[in-house]
């Protein structure tokens, strides 16, 4: 997810991994322990970009969509697939056809009944090229999806159809190993056609231009303000199991500010900076969040300077990642093992990062960095190089970008690096539009499979903002998703080889796998945190006495 799903540097990440951790105790057996006031005040470190499921790309948007909407399934503790809008599923035709029976008491917050047609409309809207969804690629494998996104077939030919109001049939072109996990991801949630057409271009741009189908509804979000509220949705089919009456979200880009608010009782959760994490690690409220997320540098390879492999390699080799995670971040993050996060997936007992292990593209060597830099400058016909590093304006992103700036200017002769720290929403927009030279980016897995990372860097992927291209890489990824999709061992080899190739060519420069240190009030129970995909599920959260 580029964040989700591009993700803000210093944010917590996203969704359906195999390693989900509950925050606090289980929500079961809460009778007699509930506080009279069921309100939680939660911190966010960046603004909310959108509430449109078809165009959302970031972790904050997906978190909010996950709690105000619902898909066929809901993902709970330990990645358990729980009932959502679908109350029954039948798999047939050798795993190529899924038939979902929907519950009849599901409805929208405007009173409309929620039907199979809402899923058909939503999926077709997302894959239409005119919508411009960067997540349309996740539909690949659903019948005709690839041809639709390529403009070769109409969206109406997508392999999804409604048989009456409460039966939904999905047909695949090929088996998708992680299909059920995708059904719990917001890109696959239903959308109310009447609301989309009523609000037009305003749809999803403010809380009043949306209707909701999940445990909560949203209020008080104007589209640009730094606070909003989720309220219990009394039209939700499972409202009896929703304990919270309200969640108040407040954006604080400084962890000093958020920690002060936490101490004064105005926040129930806060992110921690590196020094705060060191001092508070023994607190009973200290809650580390391990993330299936890699933060990396992306080079704009439409520009001549960064088409030069030696320049890209020199920049990567100049950065001491061990020092970065221990001295600058100091929050439990560790040097990137590659472009795929450690602990995401394994085969025959071996973690993917071991199968794809290579020192290329992820290690520091200042002597080699200087050599390649000077060779690269000579090839470009210049004796110096100036460029701007784009990054978020959070405390963590500022610290990381300033560290990288100093490392590059100290190591690389005649390198002049400027830093531009901008709001998260702005950084996303600039990245998507190619308005950058080098950008500090990040990706959190949308599901527990290496392809969630590796798919990003194929030539035609909408998230490949740096426009790195490699025909052999494309071939390996295509094989893992088609010819070798039915063989776990072959698919594993394809993806391992692709990962190594990306690093050897320095398509991007992985920096670190993120862990976020937080504090959460001990009275807050039942929050489910997902290390990959959508971060937070507040459906069963509550405040104890």
C-alpha positions in Angstrom: 0.0 0.0 0.0 1.5 3.1 -1.1 -0.4 3.4 1.7 -1.5 1.4 1.9 -1.3 2.6 -0.6 1.6 5.0 -0.5 2.2 5.5 3.1 3.4 8.4 5.1 6.9 8.0 6.5 6.5 7.6 10.2 2.9 6.4 10.1 1.7 3.0 11.2 0.8 0.7 8.3 -1.9 -1.6 6.9 -4.3 -4.9 6.5 -4.4 -8.6 5.9 -1.1 -10.2 7.0 -0.8 -13.5 8.8 0.5 -11.6 11.8 -2.2 -9.5 13.4 -1.9 -8.4 16.9 -4.6 -7.2 19.2 -4.1 -4.0 21.2 -5.1 -4.7 24.7 -7.2 -7.7 25.8 -9.8 -9.5 23.6 -13.2 -7.8 23.3 -14.9 -11.0 24.4 -16.4 -11.2 27.8 -16.8 -7.4 28.2 -19.9 -7.6 30.2 -19.6 -5.6 33.4 -16.2 -4.1 32.3 -17.4 -1.3 30.0 -16.9 2.3 31.0 -20.0 4.5 30.9 -18.4 6.7 28.2 -17.4 4.7 25.1 -15.3 7.3 23.4 -11.7 7.0 22.2 -9.5 9.9 21.1 -6.9 8.7 18.5 -3.9 10.4 17.1 -3.0 10.5 13.4 0.3 11.9 12.0 -1.0 13.0 8.6 -4.1 14.3 7.0 -6.8 12.2 5.5 -6.6 12.3 1.6 -9.8 10.7 0.4 -12.8 8.5 1.3 -13.4 7.2 -2.2 -12.7 3.4 -2.2 -11.8 3.5 -5.9 -9.1 6.1 -5.7 -7.7 5.7 -2.1 -4.0 4.7 -2.0 -2.9 5.5 1.5 -3.0 3.9 4.9 -5.1 6.6 6.6 -7.8 6.5 3.9 -7.9 2.7 4.1 -8.1 2.7 7.9 -11.1 5.1 7.7 -12.7 3.1 4.9 -12.2 -0.1 6.8 -14.1 1.2 9.8 -16.9 3.0 7.9 -17.4 0.4 5.3 -17.3 -3.4 4.9 -16.6 -5.9 2.3 -17.7 -9.5 1.7 -15.4 -10.4 4.6 -13.9 -8.6 7.5 -10.4 -9.4 8.7 -10.0 -9.9 12.5 -7.4 -11.0 15.0 -4.7 -13.3 13.6 -5.8 -12.6 10.1 -9.0 -14.6 10.6 -11.5 -14.1 7.9 -14.8 -13.1 9.6 -18.3 -12.6 8.3 -18.9 -9.3 6.5 -21.6 -8.6 4.1 -21.4 -12.2 2.9 -22.9 -14.7 5.2 -22.0 -17.8 3.1 -19.5 -18.6 0.4 -19.4 -21.5 -2.2 -16.3 -22.2 -4.2 -16.7 -24.2 -7.4 -15.2 -24.8 -10.9 -11.9 -25.8 -9.5 -11.5 -22.6 -7.5 -12.4 -20.4 -10.4 -15.9 -19.4 -9.3 -17.0 -17.9 -6.0 -20.7 -17.5 -5.1 -21.4 -15.3 -2.1 -24.8 -15.2 -0.3 -25.3 -11.7 1.1 -27.1 -10.9 4.4 -30.5 -9.3 3.9 -30.2 -6.9 6.9 -27.2 -5.0 5.5 -28.0 -1.4 4.6 -26.4 1.9 3.8 -26.4 4.8 6.3 -28.9 6.7 4.1 -31.4 3.8 4.5 -30.9 2.1 1.2 -30.6 -1.7 1.3 -27.2 -3.0 0.4 -27.3 -5.5 -2.4 -25.1 -7.5 -4.8 -25.5 -4.8 -7.3 -23.5 -2.4 -5.0 -20.5 -4.7 -5.4 -20.9 -5.0 -9.1 -21.1 -1.3 -9.5 -18.1 -0.6 -7.2 -15.8 -3.2 -8.9 -16.7 -2.0 -12.4 -16.2 1.6 -11.4 -12.7 0.9 -10.0 -11.4 -1.0 -13.0 -12.7 1.5 -15.5 -9.7 3.4 -16.9 -11.6 6.6 -16.7 -11.7 6.3 -12.9 -7.9 6.4 -12.7 -7.7 3.9 -9.8 -4.1 3.0 -8.9 -5.5 -0.1 -7.2 -7.2 -1.5 -10.3 -4.2 -3.8 -10.8 -5.4 -5.8 -7.7 -8.3 -7.0 -9.7 -6.0 -8.9 -12.1 -7.1 -12.5 -12.2 -10.8 -11.7 -12.1 -12.3 -12.5 -15.4 -11.5 -9.8 -18.1 -10.0 -7.4 -15.5 -6.7 -7.0 -17.4 -8.4 -6.3 -20.7 -10.7 -3.8 -19.0 -7.9 -1.8 -17.4 -6.0 -1.9 -20.7 -9.1 -0.4 -22.4 -9.7 -3.4 -24.6 -13.1 -4.5 -23.1 -15.9 -2.6 -21.3 -16.2 -2.7 -17.5 -19.5 -4.5 -17.8 -17.5 -7.6 -18.9 -15.8 -7.9 -15.5 -16.3 -11.4 -14.0 -18.8 -10.3 -11.3 -22.5 -10.4 -11.6 -25.5 -10.1 -9.3 -28.1 -12.9 -9.3 -30.9 -11.1 -7.6 -30.3 -8.8 -4.6 -28.5 -11.3 -2.4 -26.4 -13.6 -4.6 -23.0 -12.4 -6.0 -21.0 -14.6 -8.4 -17.3 -13.9 -9.1 -15.5 -15.7 -11.9 -11.7 -15.8 -12.2 -9.4 -16.1 -15.2 -6.8 -17.8 -13.0 -6.5 -18.9 -9.4 -5.6 -16.1 -7.0 -4.0 -17.6 -3.9 -4.9 -14.6 -1.7 -8.4 -14.0 -3.1 -10.2 -14.2 0.2 -7.8 -11.8 1.8 -8.5 -9.3 -1.0 -12.2 -9.5 -0.2 -11.5 -7.8 3.1 -9.6 -4.9 1.5 -11.4 -1.6 0.9 -10.8 -1.5 -2.8 -13.3 -4.4 -3.0 -15.9 -2.8 -0.8 -19.4 -2.0 -2.2 -20.3 1.5 -3.3 -23.7 3.1 -3.4 -24.3 4.1 -7.1 -26.9 6.7 -6.1 -24.5 8.5 -3.8 -21.6 8.4 -6.3 -23.9 10.0 -9.0 -25.5 12.4 -6.6 -22.2 13.9 -5.3 -20.3 13.6 -8.6 -16.8 15.0 -8.3 -17.3 15.8 -4.6 -17.8 12.1 -3.8 -15.4 11.0 -1.1 -13.9 14.5 -0.6 -15.7 15.3 2.7 -17.6 13.2 5.2 -21.0 14.7 4.0 -20.3 13.5 0.5 -20.4 9.8 1.4 -22.7 7.1 2.7 -21.5 4.3 4.9 -22.0 0.5 5.4 -19.6 -0.3 8.2 -19.5 -0.2 12.0 -19.1 3.6 12.0 -20.1 6.7 10.0 -17.9 9.7 9.6 -18.6 13.3 10.5 -16.7 16.6 10.8 -14.2 16.0 8.0 -14.2 18.8 5.4 -11.6 17.3 3.1 -8.8 19.5 4.4 -9.1 19.8 8.2 -7.0 18.0 10.6 -9.7 16.3 12.7 -12.7 14.1 12.2 -15.0 11.8 14.1 -16.4 8.3 13.6 -19.7 7.6 15.2 -21.5 4.2 15.8 -23.6 3.3 12.8 -27.0 2.4 14.0 -27.8 1.0 10.5 -24.9 -1.5 10.6 -26.1 -5.1 10.5 -23.9 -6.1 13.5 -24.4 -3.0 15.6 -25.0 -5.0 18.7 -21.3 -5.9 18.8 -20.1 -2.4 18.3 -19.3 -1.0 21.8 -17.8 2.4 21.0 -20.2 5.4 20.5 -17.5 7.6 19.0 -13.8 7.8 17.9 -12.3 11.2 17.6 -9.2 11.6 15.3 -6.7 14.4 15.6 -3.7 15.0 13.3 -0.5 15.9 15.1 2.6 15.9 12.9 4.8 16.4 15.9 5.2 13.6 18.4 6.0 16.1 21.1 2.6 17.7 20.6 0.8 14.4 20.5 2.6 13.1 23.6 1.7 16.2 25.6 -1.9 15.7 24.6 -1.6 12.1 25.6 -0.2 13.0 29.0 -3.0 15.5 29.6 -5.6 12.9 28.8 -6.7 14.5 25.6 -5.5 11.5 23.5 -5.7 7.8 24.2 -2.9 6.9 21.7 0.2 8.6 20.4 3.1 7.8 18.1 6.6 8.2 19.7 9.7 9.8 18.4 13.1 8.0 18.8 14.0 9.7 22.1 10.6 9.2 23.5 10.6 5.6 22.6 13.9 5.1 24.4 12.6 6.7 27.5 9.2 5.1 27.6 10.0 1.5 26.4 9.4 0.2 29.9 5.9 1.8 30.3 3.0 -0.6 30.6 1.3 1.5 27.9 4.2 1.1 25.5 2.9 -0.7 22.4 5.4 -1.4 19.5 3.8 -1.9 16.1 5.9 -4.2 13.8 5.0 -3.4 10.2 5.1 -5.3 6.9 6.5 -2.2 5.4 9.6 -1.1 3.6 10.6 2.5 3.3 12.8 3.2 0.3 14.2 5.9 -2.1 12.6 6.1 -5.5 14.4 7.7 -8.4 12.7 9.5 -11.2 14.1 7.6 -14.1 12.4 9.7 -16.7 15.2 12.1 -16.0 18.6 11.5 -17.5 20.6 11.8 -14.3 18.7 8.9 -12.6 18.7 6.8 -15.7 22.3 6.3 -14.9 22.6 3.1 -12.8 25.9 4.2 -11.2 24.4 7.3 -9.9 21.5 5.3 -8.3 24.0 2.8 -6.9 26.2 5.5 -5.5 23.3 7.1 -3.6 22.3 3.8 -2.1 25.9 2.8 -1.2 26.4 6.1 0.6 23.7 5.5 3.2 24.5 3.7 6.4 21.2 2.0 7.1 22.4 0.5 10.4 23.2 4.0 11.8 19.9 5.3 10.4 17.7 2.7 12.3 19.7 2.8 15.5 20.6 6.4 15.9 18.0 8.3 13.9 14.9 6.2 14.2 15.6 4.1 17.3 12.0 2.8 17.3 12.6 -0.9 16.6 12.9 -0.4 12.9 15.7 -2.4 11.2 17.7 -2.2 8.0 15.8 -3.3 5.0 16.4 -7.0 4.1 15.3 -6.2 0.6 12.3 -4.8 -1.1 10.0 -7.4 0.6 9.5 -7.2 4.4 10.8 -9.9 6.7 8.1 -12.1 8.2 5.6 -11.5 5.5 5.6 -15.0 3.8 7.5 -18.2 3.9 7.8 -21.4 2.0 9.1 -24.8 3.3 10.0 -23.0 6.6 12.2 -20.4 4.9 11.3 -16.7 5.0 11.1 -15.0 1.6 13.9 -12.5 2.5 16.3 -15.5 2.9 15.3 -17.0 -0.4 15.8 -13.6 -2.1 18.9 -12.5 -0.1 21.5 -10.4 -1.8 23.9 -7.7 -0.6 23.3 -5.7 -3.8 21.3 -2.5 -3.4 20.9 -2.5 0.4 24.4 -2.2 1.9 26.7 0.8 2.5 30.2 1.1 1.1 31.4 4.7 1.0 34.5 3.9 -1.1 32.5 2.2 -3.8 29.9 4.9 -3.6 32.5 7.6 -4.4 34.0 5.5 -7.2 30.6 4.9 -8.9 29.5 8.5 -8.3 32.5 9.9 -10.1 32.1 7.4 -13.0 28.4 8.3 -13.2 29.2 12.0 -13.4 31.7 11.4 -16.1 29.2 9.4 -18.1 26.7 12.2 -17.7 29.3 14.7 -18.8 29.0 16.8 -15.6 31.3 17.4 -12.6 28.6 18.0 -10.0 25.0 17.0 -9.5 22.2 18.8 -7.6 18.8 17.3 -6.8 16.0 17.6 -4.3 14.9 14.8 -2.0 11.1 14.9 -1.5 9.6 13.6 1.8 6.7 14.0 4.2 6.6 16.8 6.8 6.3 14.5 9.8 9.0 14.6 12.5 10.2 11.1 11.5 10.4 11.9 7.8 12.2 15.2 8.5 14.8 13.3 10.6 15.3 10.6 8.0 15.5 13.0 5.0 18.0 15.3 6.8 20.2 12.2 7.7 20.2 11.1 4.0 21.0 14.6 2.9 24.1 14.7 5.2 25.2 11.2 4.2 25.1 12.0 0.5 26.8 15.3 0.8 29.5 14.0 3.1 30.2 10.9 0.9 29.6 11.9 -2.7 31.9 14.6 -4.2 30.1 17.6 -5.6 26.7 16.3 -4.6 24.2 19.0 -3.6 21.1 17.7 -2.0 18.1 19.9 -1.0 15.3 18.5 1.1 11.6 19.3 0.5 9.3 18.3 3.3 5.7 18.6 2.3 2.3 17.4 3.7 1.6 13.7 3.1 -1.2 14.4 0.7 1.1 16.7 -1.4 3.9 14.1 -1.4 1.5 11.5 -2.7 0.3 13.8 -5.5 3.8 14.9 -6.5 4.9 11.2 -6.6 2.0 10.1 -8.7 2.5 13.0 -11.1 6.2 12.4 -11.5 6.9 15.8 -9.9 10.1 14.7 -8.1 13.7 13.8 -8.5 14.2 11.5 -5.6 11.4 10.7 -3.1 11.4 9.1 0.3 8.6 6.6 -0.1 7.2 3.6 1.6 5.0 0.6 0.9 3.0 -1.6 3.3 1.9 -5.0 2.1 -1.8 -5.2 1.2 -1.8 -9.0 1.9 0.7 -11.6 3.0 2.4 -12.4 -0.2 5.7 -11.1 -1.7 3.8 -10.1 -4.9 2.2 -7.2 -2.9 5.6 -5.5 -3.0 7.1 -6.9 -6.2 4.1 -6.1 -8.4 4.8 -2.3 -7.8 7.8 -2.2 -10.0 6.6 -3.8 -13.2 6.7 -1.4 -16.2 3.0 -0.7 -16.4 2.1 -0.6 -12.7 0.5 2.6 -11.7 2.5 2.8 -8.5 5.8 2.6 -10.4 6.3 6.4 -10.0 10.0 6.2 -10.7 9.3 4.5 -14.1 12.1 1.9 -13.7 11.7 -0.7 -16.4 13.3 -4.1 -16.9 11.9 -6.7 -19.4 13.3 -9.7 -17.5 11.7 -8.4 -14.2 8.3 -8.0 -16.0 8.7 -11.6 -17.4 9.4 -13.1 -14.0 6.4 -11.3 -12.3 4.1 -12.3 -15.2 5.2 -15.9 -14.8 4.5 -15.9 -11.1 1.0 -14.7 -11.7 0.1 -16.9 -14.7 2.2 -19.8 -16.0 3.6 -20.7 -12.6 0.7 -19.5 -10.4 -0.4 -23.1 -9.7 3.1 -24.2 -8.5 4.2 -22.7 -5.2 7.9 -23.7 -5.7 8.1 -22.2 -9.3 6.2 -19.1 -8.2 8.6 -18.7 -5.3 11.6 -18.9 -7.6 10.2 -16.4 -10.0 9.6 -13.9 -7.2 13.0 -14.5 -5.6 14.8 -13.9 -8.9 12.7 -10.7 -9.5 13.5 -9.3 -6.1 17.3 -9.8 -6.6 17.1 -8.3 -10.1 15.4 -5.2 -8.8 18.1 -4.6 -6.2 21.0 -5.5 -8.5 19.8 -2.9 -11.0 19.1 -0.4 -8.1 15.5 0.1 -9.4 14.8 1.6 -5.9 17.0 1.8 -2.8 15.4 0.0 0.2 16.3 1.7 3.5 14.5 0.1 6.4 11.6 -2.1 7.6 9.5 0.1 9.8 8.4 -0.5 13.4 6.4 2.2 15.0 6.6 2.8 18.8 3.3 4.0 20.3 1.6 4.5 23.6 -2.0 3.3 24.1 -4.0 3.9 27.3 -4.6 0.7 29.2 -8.3 1.4 29.3 -8.5 0.9 25.5 -9.3 -2.7 24.7 -10.1 -4.8 21.7 -8.4 -2.8 19.0 -7.1 -5.0 16.2 -3.8 -4.0 14.6 -2.8 -5.5 11.3 0.9 -5.5 10.3 0.1 -5.7 6.5 -2.7 -4.0 4.6 -5.2 -1.9 6.6 -3.8 -1.1 10.1 -6.8 -0.8 12.4 -10.1 -2.5 13.0 -12.1 -0.7 15.7 -15.3 -2.7 15.3 -14.9 -4.6 18.6 -12.9 -1.9 20.5 -14.2 -0.6 23.8 -13.2 1.4 26.8 -12.9 -0.5 30.1 -13.7 0.8 33.6 
